Every structure is written in structure tokens, then in C-alpha cells.
Amino acid sequence: MKFGLCLPNFPFGVKPSRETIVGIAQAAERLNYDSAWVSDHVLAPKDKPRYGHIYEVLTTMAYLAGMTERIYLGTSVLVLPQRDAILAAKQIATLDDLAGGRVIIAVGVGWIEGEYNNLGADFHRRGKHLNEAMQVMKTLWQDDDPQFAGEFYNFKDVLFGPKPAQAGGPPLWVGGASEAAIRRMAVLGDGWNADDASLEQLKAVTEQLRQLTAENGRSVEISLRRTVDLRPAAAEAGLLAAPTTGGGVDQAGRWPGAAAGALSGSLAEVKDFIHQAAALGVSHFIFQFEHNTQEEHLAQMELFAQVREEF
């Protein structure tokens, strides 16, 4: 089992800054996490204020590649239909080469129609666009004489370099759990990047995915990004002081600002969930730690790092 964590390039806890993003990424590498992940929004409408202050995903990864040495850097997820796939392929190939082959790209169709409109992209054809964009990127990364003729992209007699450091290109995972997304994973993807899925949802999708990949003679890696709140356990372990402001800890043991659906409880309960997810085929678990301060984030990272060898 591999373990990664989401970096706060948008405010799901502390306000993102160079110091918080780099500090958590470097701490993750020091604590032997396998991967660090950033999210993607470009021009969100005003009714989605959470995504107003967000560091651009590929630029952030490029900077972090120079500030780290071992840890893999990933997108969760890159909303590819909002971007030019040829330019994205070039940026990602360059990044993977400069990072020494430490890039994972999870892509998805996104969900904010207003953002598509702001960027001049077609929200209603985003699924078809993503399918073609994935094919374009793999063609450019893998072929010595890349050519493509499609609905959205056409090129021939072109040169493309550098190729990614990873042979064939970085792993190209797919986010989402719709029927279209599952088919996309089975035919075009190298993995599934599940987001806050329950064990029941994981079971249903992985069973369908295994059947479809077997029919296509393929296999995919399954990752799970999950909101997790280990602050109560970190406080019990003496790594964190219990909150005295913001209402303190509620009767259910939740800390101020904790999401209702967060995986929370004792360290043993969180470990049990991970073991059950692994039994369903999850091989890469990505924490999105609930936090109000960087201290809270780092304490949870340190707590889990002490027990990760059990997996």
C-alpha cells in the first residue's frame, strides 16, 4: 500500500501560501509518504468562493519538483477538457523529465459549468473531449512520429520532445464514478482516482471495473482520496493540544470545522478502514487531512507515519 496526501493549494484548511504548500510537501517526503497531490481550478465563478485563491496545478508541481527529491507529485484531478491537450501534454512531459519521472496525472471532467463558460470550454461535451484529450497525450508521449485525427485535435508531420522520463508517459488515472468515467478508466486509463468513496461505493465500482478491464485485456491501479480527521487521535497521542476556541470538541468528538463526512475516530478505526479498502483493491491511499492550522496538518501526518509500516 502506498500513501499520499493532498497539499493545500486551495483553502481546505489554512489559507494556501508558498510556505504552507512547500512545508507540507517537504514534511511528507521526510516522513516517507509516497506522493503529494494538488487540485485544479482556474477561473471559478463567485458562487464557488472556496476555489478563488488556488495555486495553478502544473506550475505548483513544477516548483515542488525542484524543492523535493523523492516524493511523487500528482494531480487530483486535472480538469483536462478545460485545457488544450497538446499544451498540457508538453507541460506534463517537460515536468516529468525535469522531476526525474515523479509525476502521476489524474484527470477528470470537472463539475462547475460556470468555470467552463469562463474559460470558453464546452461543459456539455466535456466527456467526449476528455476521451480524445487522453488519447492525444498518450500519442504525443509514446509515438516517435505522432499523428492524430479527431473531432477536437488534428496533427501530423510534427515533432514532440522531450518525452516524459517515465516510459510511455506518467500514469494517467481517471477521476469520477459515473458509467462514462468507469468505461473511460477501463479503456484509456491506467488507474482510478476515487474521491471520498465509501466502502460500498468502492466495492460496486471495483467489481464493474475489473470486469471491463478484463474484457479489454488491461488492469488498472485503484487509488482513494479520502477526507480524514485524525486530530482527536493526534491530541490523544500528545502531538496536538485540544482546541479551546471555536466551540471546542463537540459531543461526537469532532473538532471545529470538521466535515460531516470525514473519516474520523481513533487511529485503529482509520487503520481498519484502510485495511478494508485494500481488500477491495485500493493500493494507493491519499489523505486529505482536516485542519485549521498547519500544526494540525503536520501532527496528523506524523501520527500516521508512525504506523504506516503496518500496511
C-alpha positions as a printed Julia matrix, in Angstrom:
311×3 Matrix{Float64}:
   0.0    0.0     0.0
   1.24   3.47   -0.92
   0.24   6.6     0.96
  -0.04  10.16   -0.22
  -1.63  13.37    0.95
  -3.34  16.4    -0.52
  -1.45  19.67   -0.4
  -3.38  22.85    0.47
  -3.04  24.64   -2.86
  -6.61  25.81   -2.17
  -8.11  26.65    1.24
  -9.47  23.4     2.67
  -7.79  24.38    5.93
  -5.16  27.08    6.22
  -5.03  29.74    3.51
  -2.62  28.4     0.89
   0.76  30.03    0.56
   4.22  29.14   -0.66
   5.25  28.37    2.91
   2.33  26.04    3.68
   2.44  24.16    0.38
   6.22  23.66    0.35
   6.39  22.98    4.08
   3.83  20.18    3.94
   5.33  18.67    0.78
   8.81  18.57    2.29
   7.46  17.18    5.57
   5.66  14.45    3.6
   8.92  13.48    1.93
  10.76  13.5     5.26
   8.07  11.25    6.78
   8.33   8.82    3.83
   4.95   9.44    2.25
   4.89   8.23   -1.34
   3.04  11.08   -3.02
   1.72  14.63   -2.7
  -1.31  15.89   -4.65
  -2.68  19.2    -5.84
  -6.12  20.17   -7.14
  -7.17  22.1   -10.24
  -9.41  25.11  -10.76
  -8.57  28.12  -12.92
 -11.4   30.69  -13.01
 -14.21  29.66  -10.69
 -17.4   31.74  -10.54
 -18.12  33.85   -7.47
 -20.63  31.34   -6.13
 -17.72  28.89   -5.61
 -15.58  31.04   -3.27
 -13.55  28.08   -1.99
 -11.74  27.95   -5.33
 -10.96  31.64   -5.71
  -7.49  31.52   -4.14
  -5.93  28.43   -5.69
  -2.38  27.9    -6.92
  -2.26  26.69  -10.53
  -1.77  22.94  -10.51
   1.05  22.31  -13.02
   3.03  25.41  -12.01
   2.83  24.3    -8.38
   4.02  20.8    -9.26
   6.95  22.2   -11.25
   8.03  24.32   -8.3
   7.67  21.42   -5.88
   9.71  19.17   -8.18
  12.64  21.48   -7.54
  12.01  21.55   -3.79
  11.81  17.76   -3.32
  13.86  14.75   -4.38
  11.91  11.51   -3.97
   8.2   12.02   -3.47
   5.83  11.61   -6.42
   3.72  14.63   -7.4
   0.18  14.22   -8.7
  -2.97  16.0    -9.86
  -6.26  15.11   -8.22
  -7.7   15.91  -10.62
  -6.61  17.88  -13.67
  -9.77  19.14  -15.4
  -8.33  18.38  -18.81
 -11.27  19.4   -21.07
 -10.78  22.99  -19.88
  -7.23  22.99  -21.28
  -5.55  22.47  -24.63
  -4.45  18.83  -24.53
  -1.4   19.39  -26.73
  -0.07  22.14  -24.48
  -0.9   20.07  -21.39
   0.97  17.09  -22.87
   4.0   19.31  -23.45
   3.88  20.77  -19.94
   3.49  17.37  -18.3
   6.23  15.73  -20.4
   8.59  18.57  -19.51
   7.64  18.33  -15.84
   8.12  14.56  -15.73
  11.52  14.85  -17.37
  12.72  17.61  -15.03
  11.3   15.8   -11.98
  13.07  12.57  -12.87
   9.89  10.6   -13.57
   7.96  11.52  -10.41
   4.64  12.58  -11.91
   1.16  11.0   -11.77
  -1.69  12.65  -13.65
  -5.29  12.0   -12.61
  -7.77  13.65  -14.96
 -11.48  14.32  -14.79
 -14.33  16.17  -16.45
 -14.92  18.62  -13.59
 -18.29  19.78  -12.35
 -18.52  23.59  -12.38
 -20.38  24.68  -15.53
 -19.67  28.33  -14.81
 -15.93  27.7   -14.85
 -16.21  26.04  -18.26
 -18.1   29.09  -19.52
 -15.47  31.43  -18.08
 -12.75  29.53  -19.94
 -14.63  29.26  -23.22
 -14.88  25.47  -22.96
 -17.9   23.28  -23.71
 -19.32  21.85  -20.49
 -21.81  19.58  -22.25
 -19.21  17.85  -24.45
 -16.55  17.56  -21.77
 -16.7   13.74  -21.63
 -16.01  13.32  -25.35
 -13.32  15.99  -25.13
 -11.6   14.19  -22.24
 -11.58  10.85  -24.06
  -9.89  12.42  -27.06
  -7.52  14.53  -24.96
  -6.25  11.43  -23.16
  -5.57   9.75  -26.5
  -3.76  12.86  -27.74
  -1.48  12.98  -24.72
  -0.58   9.29  -24.94
   0.09   9.62  -28.68
   2.47  12.53  -28.12
   4.22  10.84  -25.2
   4.64   7.44  -26.83
   4.97   7.77  -30.61
   8.14   8.74  -32.47
   6.05  10.13  -35.34
   2.89  11.32  -33.59
  -0.22  11.78  -35.71
  -3.82  12.27  -34.69
  -7.11  12.88  -36.48
 -10.09  13.51  -34.25
 -13.05  15.75  -33.55
 -11.16  18.2   -31.33
  -7.5   17.68  -32.33
  -5.71  17.09  -35.63
  -1.97  17.0   -36.29
   0.66  15.23  -38.4
   4.25  15.84  -39.51
   5.12  17.25  -36.09
   7.99  16.99  -33.64
   7.41  16.5   -29.92
  10.07  16.46  -27.23
  11.23  15.96  -24.62
   9.42  12.72  -24.0
   8.47  12.04  -20.36
  11.09  10.35  -18.19
   8.63   7.53  -17.49
   8.43   5.2   -20.48
   5.11   5.74  -22.21
   4.37   8.76  -20.07
   3.22   9.34  -16.49
   0.42   7.11  -15.19
  -2.85   8.59  -16.44
  -5.57   7.98  -13.86
  -9.25   8.88  -14.16
 -11.43  10.51  -11.53
 -15.18  10.07  -11.15
 -17.56   7.17  -10.66
 -20.16   7.62  -13.4
 -20.77   4.95  -16.01
 -18.87   7.04  -18.55
 -15.94   7.51  -16.16
 -15.74   3.78  -15.44
 -15.67   2.98  -19.16
 -13.0    5.67  -19.61
 -10.85   4.05  -16.93
 -11.24   0.6   -18.42
 -10.3    1.62  -21.96
  -7.99   4.63  -21.63
  -6.87   4.99  -18.02
  -4.04   3.49  -16.01
  -5.89   3.89  -12.73
  -8.92   5.13  -10.84
  -8.67   8.16   -8.56
 -11.73   7.69   -6.33
 -12.8   10.69   -4.26
 -14.27  10.27   -0.76
 -15.88   6.97   -1.74
 -17.45   4.74    0.89
 -16.58   1.06    1.11
 -19.91   0.24   -0.54
 -19.17   2.58   -3.45
 -15.67   1.17   -3.8
 -16.99  -2.38   -3.93
 -19.55  -1.57   -6.63
 -17.16   0.32   -8.89
 -14.17  -2.0    -8.49
 -16.28  -5.04   -9.4
 -17.5   -3.34  -12.57
 -14.04  -2.02  -13.35
 -12.41  -5.44  -13.02
 -14.94  -6.93  -15.42
 -14.43  -4.19  -18.02
 -10.63  -4.2   -17.8
 -10.57  -7.98  -18.14
 -12.67  -7.69  -21.29
 -10.12  -5.21  -22.65
  -7.09  -7.23  -21.5
  -5.99  -4.5   -19.12
  -5.56  -3.8   -15.42
  -5.65  -0.51  -13.53
  -4.4    0.8   -10.21
  -7.03   1.91   -7.71
  -6.41   4.94   -5.52
  -8.68   6.53   -2.94
  -8.58  10.18   -1.92
 -10.35  10.41    1.44
 -11.06  13.27    3.82
  -9.64  12.13    7.16
  -9.67  13.76   10.6
  -7.02  12.31   12.91
  -6.83  15.39   15.13
  -8.55  13.69   18.09
  -6.1   10.77   17.84
  -3.15  13.16   17.47
  -4.23  15.02   20.59
  -4.58  11.74   22.49
  -1.04  10.83   21.4
   0.28  14.14   22.72
   1.13  15.51   19.28
  -1.5   18.23   19.4
  -3.3   20.3    22.01
  -7.1   20.01   22.1
  -8.9   23.13   20.81
 -10.15  25.7    23.31
 -11.7   28.07   20.77
 -14.28  27.7    18.02
 -16.62  25.78   20.3
 -14.05  23.16   21.25
 -14.62  19.48   20.55
 -18.32  18.6    20.08
 -20.16  15.68   21.65
 -19.33  13.44   18.68
 -15.63  14.16   19.16
 -15.38  16.37   16.07
 -13.07  19.35   16.06
 -14.12  22.81   14.86
 -14.52  22.92   11.08
 -14.58  19.14   10.6
 -16.58  17.97    7.6
 -19.59  15.81    8.45
 -18.43  13.07    6.07
 -14.8   12.97    7.16
 -13.34   9.62    8.17
 -12.78  10.31   11.85
 -12.2    8.43   15.05
  -9.37   6.55   16.65
  -6.25   5.6    14.75
  -7.37   1.97   14.99
 -10.67   2.81   13.25
  -8.92   4.65   10.43
  -6.47   1.77   10.01
  -9.38  -0.68    9.86
 -11.0    1.37    7.07
  -7.73   1.34    5.1
  -7.41  -2.44    5.51
 -10.97  -2.9     4.24
 -10.3   -0.58    1.28
  -7.14  -2.55    0.49
  -9.15  -5.77    0.45
 -11.31  -4.18   -2.27
  -8.25  -3.42   -4.38
  -7.14   0.04   -3.25
  -3.34   0.22   -3.48
  -2.78   3.97   -3.06
  -4.49   5.84   -0.2
  -4.45   9.65   -0.36
  -5.21  11.59    2.82
  -6.94  14.95    2.74
  -6.36  15.84    6.38
  -8.89  18.12    8.04
  -7.09  21.05    9.64
  -7.44  24.66   10.73
  -3.7   25.24   11.19
  -0.52  23.87    9.69
   0.33  22.44   13.1
  -2.82  20.29   12.96
  -1.93  19.06    9.47
   1.64  18.16   10.39
   0.59  16.4    13.62
  -1.74  14.06   11.7
   0.95  13.35    9.11
   3.39  12.45   11.85
   0.88  10.27   13.69
   0.07   8.13   10.67
   3.71   7.93    9.62
   4.38   6.08   12.88
   2.1    3.19   11.87
   2.31   3.07    8.06
   4.74   0.14    8.16
   1.81  -1.99    9.3
   0.45  -1.91    5.75
